[in-house]
Amino acid sequence: MADRRCLERFALDLPVKVLSVSPRPDSAESRLRTVDISSSGAFVCSRRPLSKGTRMLLEVQLPARGRQRQGLVQVSGTVVRSGPEGMALCFDRDYRIMTAG
């Protein structure tokens, strides 16, 4: 199957904090990690991946570099694929970038 992605993906292991999930499952993990990420979505490792169509609000932690403070990207999105290793998320177009702390 051909890769249909239009945007470049980066193999980055970034911490993800789940701020909210809708509909609310009984056992959603609150701390996850990305496998890869692009401006349109990410694949997130999870022992309990959520089902397709689940809406999420996430905070992705960006590493500090040099004198720069650690950054956070707050983004909402939808689970578009789910499997035993995790879930693929499609991000909404609106997001917030801020510094941590």
GROMACS elastic network, one bead per residue, 0.5 to 0.9 nm:
[ bonds ]
;  ai    aj funct       b0    kb
    1     4     6  0.89029   500
    3     6     6  0.87814   500
    5     8     6  0.74979   500
    5     9     6  0.84432   500
    7    38     6  0.66545   500
    7    39     6  0.72690   500
    7    40     6  0.73651   500
    8    37     6  0.85560   500
    8    38     6  0.61474   500
    8    39     6  0.81846   500
    9    12     6  0.88887   500
    9    36     6  0.62477   500
    9    37     6  0.53943   500
    9    39     6  0.80688   500
    9    41     6  0.87070   500
    9    42     6  0.82184   500
   10    35     6  0.85691   500
   10    36     6  0.53262   500
   10    37     6  0.53895   500
   10    38     6  0.62728   500
   11    34     6  0.83616   500
   11    35     6  0.59959   500
   11    37     6  0.66780   500
   12    34     6  0.65538   500
   12    35     6  0.58660   500
   12    36     6  0.51610   500
   12    37     6  0.66270   500
   13    33     6  0.60740   500
   13    34     6  0.50535   500
   13    35     6  0.53810   500
   13    36     6  0.69167   500
   13    37     6  0.87744   500
   14    32     6  0.84698   500
   14    33     6  0.53703   500
   14    34     6  0.52151   500
   14    35     6  0.76700   500
   14    36     6  0.85268   500
   14    37     6  0.88575   500
   14    60     6  0.68268   500
   14    61     6  0.61922   500
   14    62     6  0.69050   500
   14    63     6  0.80649   500
   15    31     6  0.72366   500
   15    32     6  0.60599   500
   15    34     6  0.66666   500
   15    59     6  0.84117   500
   15    60     6  0.60787   500
   15    61     6  0.54678   500
   15    62     6  0.80204   500
   16    30     6  0.82114   500
   16    31     6  0.57966   500
   16    33     6  0.53745   500
   16    34     6  0.69923   500
   16    44     6  0.83367   500
   16    58     6  0.65933   500
   16    59     6  0.56317   500
   16    61     6  0.62316   500
   17    29     6  0.88775   500
   17    30     6  0.57643   500
   17    32     6  0.63860   500
   17    33     6  0.84793   500
   17    57     6  0.87413   500
   17    58     6  0.57289   500
   17    59     6  0.50849   500
   17    60     6  0.65323   500
   17    61     6  0.80262   500
   18    21     6  0.74719   500
   18    28     6  0.86189   500
   18    29     6  0.74442   500
   18    31     6  0.62235   500
   18    32     6  0.76366   500
   18    56     6  0.71542   500
   18    57     6  0.61825   500
   18    59     6  0.64737   500
   18    60     6  0.88210   500
   19    30     6  0.73460   500
   19    56     6  0.75263   500
   19    57     6  0.53476   500
   19    58     6  0.54674   500
   19    59     6  0.70033   500
   20    24     6  0.79639   500
   20    30     6  0.86743   500
   20    55     6  0.82762   500
   20    56     6  0.56522   500
   20    57     6  0.51037   500
   20    58     6  0.72419   500
   21    24     6  0.53113   500
   21    25     6  0.74479   500
   21    28     6  0.78845   500
   21    54     6  0.70601   500
   21    55     6  0.57065   500
   21    57     6  0.65338   500
   21    58     6  0.89617   500
   22    25     6  0.76340   500
   22    54     6  0.59652   500
   22    55     6  0.50410   500
   22    56     6  0.63542   500
   22    57     6  0.88773   500
   23    54     6  0.64595   500
   23    55     6  0.71008   500
   23    56     6  0.89481   500
   24    27     6  0.86176   500
   24    28     6  0.79643   500
   24    54     6  0.86829   500
   25    28     6  0.59273   500
   25    50     6  0.80128   500
   27    48     6  0.76950   500
   28    48     6  0.69546   500
   28    49     6  0.79670   500
   28    50     6  0.74018   500
   29    32     6  0.69929   500
   29    46     6  0.75431   500
   29    47     6  0.81994   500
   29    48     6  0.71223   500
   29    49     6  0.85024   500
   32    44     6  0.67059   500
   32    45     6  0.63744   500
   32    46     6  0.64877   500
   33    43     6  0.86736   500
   33    44     6  0.56694   500
   33    45     6  0.57692   500
   33    46     6  0.79219   500
   33    60     6  0.87625   500
   34    37     6  0.68274   500
   34    42     6  0.66065   500
   34    43     6  0.57641   500
   34    45     6  0.61719   500
   34    60     6  0.86919   500
   35    42     6  0.73988   500
   35    43     6  0.55599   500
   35    44     6  0.58074   500
   35    45     6  0.66590   500
   36    41     6  0.86349   500
   36    42     6  0.55945   500
   36    43     6  0.55576   500
   36    44     6  0.75584   500
   37    40     6  0.79094   500
   37    41     6  0.58997   500
   37    43     6  0.65720   500
   37    44     6  0.87065   500
   38    41     6  0.53935   500
   38    42     6  0.61730   500
   39    42     6  0.83140   500
   39    91     6  0.77002   500
   39    93     6  0.89051   500
   40    89     6  0.84565   500
   40    90     6  0.59252   500
   40    91     6  0.52409   500
   40    92     6  0.75057   500
   40    93     6  0.77894   500
   41    77     6  0.78952   500
   41    88     6  0.73217   500
   41    89     6  0.52193   500
   41    92     6  0.84834   500
   42    87     6  0.83697   500
   42    88     6  0.58408   500
   42    89     6  0.53104   500
   42    90     6  0.68854   500
   42    91     6  0.78984   500
   43    86     6  0.70570   500
   43    87     6  0.56797   500
   43    89     6  0.61718   500
   44    49     6  0.86517   500
   44    85     6  0.84297   500
   44    86     6  0.55511   500
   44    87     6  0.54445   500
   44    88     6  0.63522   500
   44    89     6  0.75774   500
   45    48     6  0.89040   500
   45    49     6  0.78235   500
   45    85     6  0.58685   500
   45    87     6  0.66440   500
   45    88     6  0.89652   500
   46    49     6  0.51875   500
   46    50     6  0.85183   500
   46    84     6  0.79937   500
   46    85     6  0.61723   500
   46    87     6  0.70746   500
   47    84     6  0.73222   500
   47    85     6  0.68062   500
   47    86     6  0.67765   500
   48    84     6  0.79202   500
   48    85     6  0.86088   500
   48    86     6  0.73748   500
   49    82     6  0.61210   500
   49    83     6  0.68203   500
   49    84     6  0.71723   500
   49    85     6  0.76391   500
   49    86     6  0.51349   500
   49    87     6  0.57224   500
   50    53     6  0.86045   500
   50    54     6  0.66275   500
   50    79     6  0.72029   500
   50    81     6  0.89421   500
   50    82     6  0.66350   500
   50    83     6  0.88441   500
   50    86     6  0.82067   500
   50    87     6  0.70343   500
   51    54     6  0.59547   500
   51    79     6  0.67938   500
   51    80     6  0.82683   500
   51    81     6  0.75380   500
   51    82     6  0.60134   500
   51    83     6  0.88002   500
   51    87     6  0.82711   500
   52    55     6  0.89022   500
   52    78     6  0.76313   500
   52    80     6  0.51347   500
   52    81     6  0.55407   500
   52    82     6  0.61887   500
   52    87     6  0.84510   500
   52    88     6  0.88813   500
   53    78     6  0.57876   500
   53    79     6  0.52748   500
   53    80     6  0.62093   500
   53    81     6  0.84436   500
   54    77     6  0.84719   500
   54    78     6  0.55977   500
   54    79     6  0.53592   500
   54    80     6  0.82132   500
   55    76     6  0.73549   500
   55    77     6  0.58078   500
   55    79     6  0.65863   500
   56    75     6  0.84225   500
   56    76     6  0.55623   500
   56    77     6  0.54716   500
   56    78     6  0.61636   500
   56    79     6  0.78172   500
   56    89     6  0.88348   500
   57    74     6  0.72623   500
   57    75     6  0.58827   500
   57    77     6  0.65836   500
   57    78     6  0.89411   500
   58    73     6  0.80004   500
   58    74     6  0.56513   500
   58    75     6  0.54105   500
   58    76     6  0.59922   500
   58    77     6  0.80161   500
   59    72     6  0.62288   500
   59    73     6  0.55103   500
   59    75     6  0.64537   500
   59    76     6  0.87296   500
   60    71     6  0.84349   500
   60    72     6  0.55943   500
   60    73     6  0.51011   500
   60    74     6  0.64189   500
   60    75     6  0.78781   500
   61    70     6  0.74029   500
   61    71     6  0.60801   500
   61    73     6  0.66032   500
   61    74     6  0.89002   500
   61   100     6  0.82128   500
   62    70     6  0.59509   500
   62    72     6  0.56810   500
   62    73     6  0.74593   500
   63    69     6  0.81154   500
   63    70     6  0.53355   500
   63    71     6  0.66518   500
   63    72     6  0.87737   500
   64    67     6  0.75363   500
   64    68     6  0.55684   500
   64    69     6  0.51427   500
   64    71     6  0.68857   500
   65    68     6  0.52709   500
   65    69     6  0.71852   500
   65    70     6  0.76262   500
   66    69     6  0.82283   500
   68    71     6  0.84956   500
   69    99     6  0.64114   500
   69   100     6  0.71086   500
   69   101     6  0.88467   500
   70    98     6  0.87709   500
   70    99     6  0.58713   500
   70   100     6  0.54870   500
   70   101     6  0.82518   500
   71    97     6  0.70283   500
   71    98     6  0.56723   500
   71   100     6  0.53467   500
   72    96     6  0.80111   500
   72    97     6  0.56896   500
   72    98     6  0.52244   500
   72    99     6  0.57693   500
   72   100     6  0.59776   500
   73    95     6  0.68545   500
   73    96     6  0.55769   500
   73    98     6  0.64448   500
   73    99     6  0.86576   500
   74    95     6  0.56092   500
   74    96     6  0.50211   500
   74    97     6  0.63753   500
   74    98     6  0.80508   500
   75    91     6  0.67204   500
   75    92     6  0.70127   500
   75    93     6  0.83375   500
   75    94     6  0.68861   500
   75    96     6  0.66270   500
   75    97     6  0.88004   500
   76    90     6  0.85983   500
   76    91     6  0.58695   500
   76    92     6  0.56720   500
   76    93     6  0.84380   500
   76    94     6  0.76914   500
   76    95     6  0.71788   500
   77    89     6  0.62300   500
   77    90     6  0.53577   500
   77    92     6  0.51163   500
   77    93     6  0.87725   500
   78    88     6  0.84364   500
   78    89     6  0.54634   500
   78    90     6  0.53607   500
   78    91     6  0.65896   500
   78    92     6  0.78537   500
   79    82     6  0.71502   500
   79    87     6  0.65210   500
   79    88     6  0.57773   500
   79    90     6  0.64364   500
   79    91     6  0.89473   500
   80    87     6  0.75322   500
   80    88     6  0.56805   500
   80    89     6  0.56582   500
   80    90     6  0.64128   500
   81    86     6  0.86293   500
   81    87     6  0.56135   500
   81    88     6  0.50527   500
   81    89     6  0.72795   500
   82    85     6  0.81111   500
   82    86     6  0.60590   500
   82    88     6  0.63710   500
   83    86     6  0.54899   500
   83    87     6  0.61527   500
   83    88     6  0.87434   500
   84    87     6  0.83116   500
   91    94     6  0.83296   500
   91    95     6  0.87219   500
   92    95     6  0.75064   500
